[in-house]
Amino acid sequence: APEARQVPPLDEEKAKALKVVADNDPKNATARTQLANLYFDSERYPEAITWYEQAFALNPKSPDVSTDLGVSYYYSNDADKALAQFDKSLALDPKHVKTLLNHGIVRAFGKQDMDGASASWQKVVDVAPGTPEAAAAQRALESLKSAAHQTAGAAPAGQ
């Protein structure tokens, strides 16, 4: 049996140091983003959201911070808020590959919107060919096609 994935513990010392920087410099988006990343990596999404929201408020032109915030919303079981945040990211950069890939994931798994997921993943393949994200999107598209083909061939259950 595969072993359970270990969640990295929060680096408390680094978090404490970054909080000091953030407290002493209310306009420091970088420290807030780094704090959010620490919490995210430790799967402490509510705290990550707090820091990403502050970082995005200070740096509202960053599709990276916006997308990380959206992913945090998704991992906190709020697919609608995640998609709304991804819309903000895509307004900043309509070809932001990480956003498009995650948009597809949330559409597929958070909303069961396979057409929306397919459109997002196809756009990744179109705008970033040859990248790891495009490869992941292509695999996802192939999985959708395979599932649709299997479903189409399945006979309805009889009485």
C-alpha positions as CSV (number, residue, x, y, z in Angstrom):
1,A,0.0,0.0,0.0
2,P,1.3,3.5,-0.8
3,E,2.4,5.5,2.2
4,A,0.4,8.5,3.2
5,R,1.9,11.7,1.9
6,Q,3.6,13.7,4.7
7,V,2.5,17.3,5.0
8,P,5.6,19.4,5.7
9,P,5.4,21.1,9.1
10,L,5.2,24.9,9.2
11,D,8.6,26.4,9.7
12,E,7.6,28.3,12.8
13,E,10.8,30.3,13.0
14,K,10.6,31.5,9.4
15,A,6.9,32.3,9.9
16,K,7.7,34.3,13.1
17,A,10.4,36.3,11.3
18,L,8.2,37.1,8.3
19,K,5.4,38.2,10.7
20,V,7.8,40.6,12.3
21,V,8.6,42.0,8.8
22,A,4.9,42.2,7.9
23,D,4.0,43.9,11.2
24,N,6.8,46.5,10.8
25,D,6.0,47.2,7.2
26,P,2.2,47.2,6.4
27,K,2.9,47.7,2.7
28,N,5.2,44.7,2.3
29,A,3.4,42.4,-0.1
30,T,6.5,40.1,-0.5
31,A,6.6,39.1,3.2
32,R,2.9,38.4,3.1
33,T,3.2,36.3,0.0
34,Q,6.1,34.3,1.6
35,L,4.0,33.8,4.7
36,A,1.0,32.6,2.7
37,N,3.3,30.2,0.8
38,L,4.6,28.8,4.1
39,Y,1.0,28.2,5.3
40,F,-0.1,26.8,2.0
41,D,2.8,24.3,1.9
42,S,1.8,23.1,5.3
43,E,-1.8,22.8,4.1
44,R,-3.0,25.4,6.6
45,Y,-5.3,27.0,4.1
46,P,-7.2,29.4,6.3
47,E,-4.0,31.1,7.4
48,A,-2.7,31.0,3.8
49,I,-5.9,32.8,2.6
50,T,-5.4,35.5,5.2
51,W,-1.9,36.3,4.0
52,Y,-2.7,35.9,0.3
53,E,-5.6,38.3,0.6
54,Q,-3.4,40.9,2.3
55,A,-0.7,40.4,-0.3
56,F,-3.2,40.7,-3.2
57,A,-4.7,43.8,-1.7
58,L,-1.2,45.3,-1.7
59,N,-0.3,43.9,-5.1
60,P,-3.5,43.7,-7.1
61,K,-1.7,43.3,-10.4
62,S,-0.1,39.9,-9.5
63,P,-1.8,37.0,-11.2
64,D,0.5,34.6,-9.3
65,V,-0.7,35.8,-5.9
66,S,-4.3,35.9,-7.1
67,T,-4.1,32.4,-8.4
68,D,-2.5,31.0,-5.3
69,L,-5.4,32.7,-3.4
70,G,-7.9,31.0,-5.6
71,V,-6.2,27.6,-5.1
72,S,-6.4,28.1,-1.4
73,Y,-10.1,28.9,-1.6
74,Y,-10.6,25.6,-3.6
75,Y,-8.6,23.6,-1.0
76,S,-10.9,25.2,1.6
77,N,-13.9,23.7,-0.2
78,D,-15.1,27.0,-1.8
79,A,-15.0,26.2,-5.6
80,D,-17.2,29.3,-6.4
81,K,-14.8,31.7,-4.6
82,A,-11.8,30.0,-6.3
83,L,-13.4,30.4,-9.7
84,A,-14.2,34.1,-9.0
85,Q,-10.6,34.6,-7.9
86,F,-9.3,32.9,-11.1
87,D,-11.5,35.3,-13.1
88,K,-9.6,38.1,-11.5
89,S,-6.3,36.4,-12.4
90,L,-7.3,36.0,-16.0
91,A,-8.5,39.6,-16.2
92,L,-4.9,40.5,-15.3
93,D,-3.4,37.9,-17.7
94,P,-5.7,36.0,-20.0
95,K,-2.9,33.5,-20.9
96,H,-1.7,32.9,-17.3
97,V,-1.0,29.2,-17.7
98,K,-1.1,28.3,-14.0
99,T,-4.5,30.0,-13.7
100,L,-5.9,28.2,-16.7
101,L,-4.8,24.8,-15.5
102,N,-6.2,25.4,-12.1
103,H,-9.4,26.8,-13.6
104,G,-9.9,23.5,-15.4
105,I,-9.2,21.5,-12.2
106,V,-11.8,23.4,-10.2
107,R,-14.3,23.3,-13.1
108,A,-13.9,19.5,-13.3
109,F,-13.6,18.5,-9.7
110,G,-15.2,21.3,-7.8
111,K,-18.2,22.0,-10.2
112,Q,-18.4,18.8,-12.3
113,D,-18.3,21.2,-15.4
114,M,-16.4,19.0,-17.8
115,D,-17.1,21.4,-20.8
116,G,-15.7,24.3,-18.8
117,A,-12.7,22.2,-17.7
118,S,-12.1,21.0,-21.2
119,A,-12.1,24.6,-22.5
120,S,-9.6,25.7,-19.9
121,W,-7.3,22.8,-20.5
122,Q,-7.4,23.3,-24.3
123,K,-6.4,26.9,-23.8
124,V,-3.4,25.8,-21.8
125,V,-2.3,23.5,-24.6
126,D,-2.8,26.3,-27.1
127,V,-1.0,29.1,-25.3
128,A,1.9,27.1,-23.7
129,P,2.8,24.2,-25.9
130,G,5.7,22.1,-24.8
131,T,5.4,23.1,-21.1
132,P,4.7,20.8,-18.2
133,E,1.4,22.6,-17.7
134,A,0.4,21.8,-21.3
135,A,1.4,18.2,-20.8
136,A,-0.8,18.0,-17.7
137,A,-3.6,19.7,-19.5
138,Q,-3.3,17.3,-22.4
139,R,-3.4,14.3,-20.1
140,A,-6.5,15.7,-18.4
141,L,-8.2,16.2,-21.8
142,E,-7.4,12.7,-22.8
143,S,-8.8,11.4,-19.6
144,L,-12.0,13.3,-20.2
145,K,-12.3,11.9,-23.7
146,S,-11.7,8.4,-22.5
147,A,-14.3,8.7,-19.7
148,A,-16.8,10.2,-22.2
149,H,-16.1,7.3,-24.6
150,Q,-16.6,4.7,-21.9
151,T,-19.8,6.3,-20.7
152,A,-21.2,6.4,-24.2
153,G,-20.5,2.7,-24.7
154,A,-22.1,1.7,-21.4
155,A,-25.5,0.0,-21.6
156,P,-28.2,1.3,-19.3
157,A,-29.1,-1.0,-16.4
158,G,-32.2,-3.1,-17.0
159,Q,-35.0,-3.8,-14.7
